[in-house]
Amino acid sequence: MTVDVRQRMGGRDVKRYLAIGLAIVVVTSLGCASARYVTPGRAADMSLFTGDARDRLTDAGIRQVLNRPLLARFPTTLAVARVQDAGYVSFRVDGWGSGRYSVVTTRDVESDADLERLGQLEGLTSAARIGRLLLPRHLRSDLDLRAAAASLGSDLLLVYTFDTNFHTEDGFTPLTVVSLGLFPTKTARVSTTASAILLDTRSGHVFSAWEATEDTKQLANAWTSSSAVDQSRRRVESRAWEGLLDEVERGWAGVVRAVSSAPVPSSMPDTTASWTPWRSAPLPPGPSYQSGSP
């Protein structure tokens, strides 16, 4: 004899089991959606800062004005900017600005000690990061960064970027999303190339370019959370950044020789004898106020 299941279980039992099943499906779906790590955005196109792309986008008349000789002089400050691809987003920081690239103004793997280390290079008085208040919203080329560096009174501008990729041991295409726990027995690899170029703030002359590459391998089952994956990224980027600083220090003697031997243009005053730090423009004349007055 066939007995209706609904009659044996009862109407309330059926509803209860249906509700439990629906809850399990919802929780499972949410877990799958959240158990992933979106890899950081790409590195910036460094050709935007070396002249090729700039020349193609510049009118011929303006190009003649911009193609000036080496104008930087010591002593000076060093302006520092990290650039990434447009719309850059990572687990910890986001790029600022729209256009052809973005600027990461928040320190991630860098430290104050790193800036002090750069500021101690021969011929420099200090090193300072470029903040978003000095930048336009739409970023087009190196001119935007050089204008910000000029606001800091810097004759030299160091621009750098990170190109970080995630791979599994049998994968050749970089991962854009890391699914946590999806490859429990596979080896995951994170590789980073840190690249930098040194520019003359006044003319855009490229002094030198440096690179440093680091990578790390580990079992993917260690990536149990987005935070754990991002810690792997930060470790390898930190080592690449340290290697890049070493390369800059090793190549700095060539920068000093280039600046010291460059002739001073007749239209530019000789600033090697005396150097005055940059100051903001004087305020326009106006009424005088005493301390404490409204």
C-alpha positions as CSV (number, residue, x, y, z in Angstrom):
1,M,0.0,0.0,0.0
2,T,1.3,3.4,-1.0
3,V,1.4,6.0,1.8
4,D,1.7,9.7,1.0
5,V,5.0,11.0,2.5
6,R,3.3,14.2,3.5
7,Q,0.7,12.2,5.5
8,R,3.4,10.3,7.3
9,M,5.5,13.3,8.1
10,G,2.8,15.8,8.7
11,G,2.4,19.3,7.2
12,R,4.5,21.0,9.9
13,D,7.4,18.6,9.5
14,V,7.5,19.1,5.7
15,K,7.7,22.9,6.1
16,R,10.4,22.6,8.8
17,Y,12.6,20.4,6.6
18,L,12.1,22.6,3.6
19,A,13.1,25.7,5.7
20,I,16.3,23.8,6.9
21,G,17.2,22.8,3.4
22,L,16.8,26.4,2.1
23,A,19.0,27.7,4.9
24,I,21.7,25.3,4.1
25,V,21.7,26.3,0.4
26,V,21.8,30.1,1.3
27,V,24.7,29.6,3.8
28,T,26.6,27.4,1.3
29,S,26.2,30.0,-1.4
30,L,27.4,32.9,0.8
31,G,30.4,30.9,1.9
32,C,31.4,30.2,-1.7
33,A,31.0,33.8,-2.7
34,S,33.1,35.1,0.2
35,A,35.8,32.4,0.2
36,R,38.0,34.1,-2.4
37,Y,40.7,36.7,-2.7
38,V,40.7,39.2,-5.5
39,T,44.3,39.7,-6.6
40,P,45.7,43.3,-6.8
41,G,45.5,45.4,-10.0
42,R,48.3,45.6,-12.5
43,A,51.4,47.7,-12.5
44,A,51.4,51.1,-14.2
45,D,52.6,51.5,-17.8
46,M,56.0,53.0,-17.1
47,S,56.3,54.2,-20.7
48,L,54.0,57.0,-19.7
49,F,56.8,58.5,-17.7
50,T,59.8,57.8,-20.1
51,G,58.8,60.0,-23.0
52,D,57.5,57.7,-25.8
53,A,53.8,58.0,-24.9
54,R,54.2,61.6,-23.8
55,D,55.7,62.6,-27.1
56,R,52.8,61.0,-29.1
57,L,50.3,62.9,-27.0
58,T,52.1,66.3,-27.1
59,D,51.8,68.9,-29.7
60,A,54.9,69.6,-31.7
61,G,55.4,73.1,-30.4
62,I,55.0,72.1,-26.8
63,R,57.3,69.1,-27.4
64,Q,60.1,71.5,-28.3
65,V,59.7,73.3,-25.0
66,L,59.6,70.1,-23.0
67,N,62.7,68.5,-24.7
68,R,65.1,70.4,-22.5
69,P,68.4,69.3,-21.2
70,L,69.2,68.0,-17.7
71,L,68.2,70.8,-15.3
72,A,68.3,69.2,-11.8
73,R,70.8,70.6,-9.3
74,F,72.1,69.5,-5.9
75,P,71.3,69.8,-3.1
76,T,67.6,69.1,-3.5
77,T,64.8,67.0,-2.1
78,L,63.6,63.8,-3.7
79,A,59.9,63.5,-4.5
80,V,58.6,59.9,-4.4
81,A,55.4,58.5,-5.9
82,R,54.0,54.9,-6.3
83,V,52.0,54.5,-9.5
84,Q,49.8,51.5,-10.5
85,D,47.4,50.8,-13.4
86,A,44.2,52.8,-13.6
87,G,41.6,51.7,-11.1
88,Y,44.1,49.8,-9.0
89,V,42.6,48.0,-5.9
90,S,44.3,45.6,-3.5
91,F,43.2,44.1,-0.2
92,R,44.7,47.0,1.8
93,V,45.1,50.0,-0.4
94,D,43.4,51.6,-3.5
95,G,44.8,53.8,-6.2
96,W,43.8,57.4,-6.4
97,G,42.8,59.3,-9.5
98,S,41.4,58.4,-12.9
99,G,42.9,58.4,-16.3
100,R,45.9,56.6,-17.6
101,Y,47.3,55.5,-14.2
102,S,46.6,55.8,-10.5
103,V,48.7,56.9,-7.6
104,V,48.9,54.9,-4.3
105,T,49.3,57.6,-1.6
106,T,48.9,55.2,1.3
107,R,52.0,53.3,2.5
108,D,51.6,49.6,2.1
109,V,55.0,47.7,2.3
110,E,57.0,51.0,2.5
111,S,58.0,52.7,5.8
112,D,59.2,56.0,7.1
113,A,62.7,54.4,7.5
114,D,62.7,53.8,3.7
115,L,62.1,57.5,3.0
116,E,64.9,58.4,5.4
117,R,67.2,55.9,3.7
118,L,66.5,57.6,0.3
119,G,66.9,61.0,1.8
120,Q,70.4,60.2,2.9
121,L,71.6,59.6,-0.7
122,E,74.4,62.0,-1.8
123,G,73.1,65.4,-2.9
124,L,69.7,65.0,-1.2
125,T,68.4,66.9,1.8
126,S,65.3,64.6,2.3
127,A,62.8,62.5,0.5
128,A,59.0,63.1,0.6
129,R,56.0,61.2,-0.8
130,I,53.6,63.0,-3.1
131,G,50.1,63.2,-1.6
132,R,46.8,63.4,-3.3
133,L,46.3,67.0,-2.4
134,L,49.1,67.9,-4.9
135,L,47.6,65.8,-7.7
136,P,44.8,66.5,-10.2
137,R,41.9,64.1,-10.3
138,H,42.6,63.0,-13.9
139,L,46.1,61.7,-14.4
140,R,47.5,61.8,-17.9
141,S,51.3,61.6,-18.0
142,D,54.4,62.4,-16.0
143,L,53.6,66.1,-16.2
144,D,51.1,65.7,-13.4
145,L,53.6,64.0,-11.1
146,R,56.4,66.5,-12.0
147,A,54.1,69.4,-11.2
148,A,53.4,67.9,-7.8
149,A,57.1,67.3,-7.3
150,A,57.8,70.9,-8.1
151,S,55.3,71.9,-5.4
152,L,57.5,70.1,-3.0
153,G,60.6,72.0,-4.2
154,S,62.1,68.8,-5.6
155,D,64.4,68.7,-8.6
156,L,64.2,64.9,-8.7
157,L,61.2,62.6,-8.9
158,L,61.4,58.8,-8.2
159,V,58.4,56.9,-9.7
160,Y,57.9,53.2,-8.9
161,T,55.4,50.4,-9.3
162,F,54.7,46.8,-8.3
163,D,53.7,44.1,-10.8
164,T,52.5,41.2,-8.7
165,N,51.2,37.9,-10.1
166,F,49.7,34.7,-8.5
167,H,50.1,31.3,-10.1
168,T,49.5,27.7,-9.2
169,E,52.3,25.1,-9.9
170,D,50.6,23.9,-13.1
171,G,49.1,27.2,-14.2
172,F,50.7,29.6,-16.7
173,T,48.1,32.3,-16.7
174,P,48.1,34.6,-13.7
175,L,45.2,34.2,-11.4
176,T,42.9,37.2,-11.0
177,V,40.8,35.5,-8.2
178,V,42.2,33.1,-5.7
179,S,39.5,30.7,-4.5
180,L,40.4,29.8,-0.9
181,G,40.8,26.1,-0.3
182,L,40.3,25.3,-4.0
183,F,43.8,23.9,-4.5
184,P,44.6,22.2,-1.1
185,T,47.4,20.0,-2.5
186,K,49.0,22.4,-5.0
187,T,51.9,24.8,-4.6
188,A,51.0,28.5,-5.1
189,R,53.5,31.0,-6.3
190,V,53.5,34.8,-5.8
191,S,56.0,36.9,-7.8
192,T,56.6,40.6,-7.8
193,T,58.7,42.9,-9.9
194,A,59.3,46.4,-8.5
195,S,60.3,48.9,-11.1
196,A,61.4,52.5,-10.7
197,I,62.6,55.4,-12.9
198,L,64.3,58.7,-11.8
199,L,63.1,61.8,-13.5
200,D,64.3,65.4,-13.7
201,T,61.3,67.4,-12.3
202,R,62.0,70.4,-14.6
203,S,62.6,68.7,-17.9
204,G,61.4,65.1,-17.6
205,H,64.9,63.8,-18.4
206,V,65.2,60.1,-17.4
207,F,68.3,59.6,-15.3
208,S,68.0,55.8,-14.8
209,A,65.7,52.9,-14.4
210,W,65.9,50.1,-11.8
211,E,64.2,46.7,-11.2
212,A,64.1,44.0,-8.6
213,T,62.2,40.7,-8.7
214,E,61.2,38.4,-5.8
215,D,58.9,35.4,-5.6
216,T,57.7,32.9,-2.9
217,K,56.1,29.5,-3.0
218,Q,53.9,27.7,-0.5
219,L,51.1,25.1,-0.3
220,A,47.8,26.7,-1.2
221,N,46.1,25.1,1.8
222,A,47.8,27.8,3.9
223,W,45.6,30.3,2.2
224,T,42.6,29.9,4.4
225,S,41.5,33.6,4.3
226,S,41.9,36.7,2.2
227,S,44.2,38.1,5.0
228,A,46.5,35.1,4.7
229,V,46.8,35.5,0.9
230,D,47.4,39.2,1.3
231,Q,50.2,38.6,3.8
232,S,52.0,36.5,1.2
233,R,51.6,39.3,-1.3
234,R,53.0,41.9,1.2
235,R,55.9,39.7,2.1
236,V,57.1,39.3,-1.5
237,E,56.4,42.9,-2.4
238,S,58.4,44.0,0.7
239,R,61.4,42.0,-0.4
240,A,61.1,43.3,-3.9
241,W,60.9,46.9,-2.5
242,E,64.1,46.3,-0.4
243,G,65.9,44.9,-3.5
244,L,64.8,48.0,-5.5
245,L,66.2,50.3,-2.8
246,D,69.5,48.4,-3.0
247,E,69.5,48.9,-6.8
248,V,68.9,52.7,-6.4
249,E,71.7,53.0,-3.9
250,R,74.1,51.1,-6.2
251,G,73.2,53.3,-9.2
252,W,73.1,56.6,-7.4
253,A,76.8,57.4,-8.1
254,G,75.9,57.7,-11.8
255,V,73.1,60.1,-11.0
256,V,75.5,62.3,-9.0
257,R,78.0,62.3,-11.9
258,A,75.3,63.3,-14.3
259,V,74.0,66.1,-12.2
260,S,77.4,67.4,-11.3
261,S,78.7,67.4,-14.9
262,A,75.6,68.9,-16.5
263,P,76.1,72.5,-17.8
264,V,74.0,75.2,-16.3
265,P,71.7,76.8,-19.1
266,S,72.2,80.5,-19.5
267,S,68.5,81.1,-18.9
268,M,68.7,79.3,-15.5
269,P,70.5,80.8,-12.5
270,D,73.3,78.7,-11.0
271,T,71.9,77.1,-7.9
272,T,74.9,75.1,-7.0
273,A,76.5,78.0,-5.1
274,S,73.6,78.7,-2.8
275,W,70.3,76.8,-2.5
276,T,67.2,78.0,-0.9
277,P,64.3,75.7,0.1
278,W,61.1,76.1,-1.8
279,R,58.5,78.4,-0.2
280,S,54.9,79.0,-1.0
281,A,54.0,82.3,-2.7
282,P,53.5,85.2,-0.3
283,L,49.9,86.0,0.7
284,P,48.3,89.1,-1.0
285,P,48.1,92.3,1.1
286,G,45.2,92.5,3.3
287,P,44.0,93.7,6.7
288,S,46.1,92.9,9.7
289,Y,44.8,90.7,12.5
290,Q,46.0,90.4,16.0
291,S,46.2,87.1,17.8
292,G,42.9,86.2,19.3
293,S,40.9,88.7,17.1
294,P,37.7,87.2,15.5
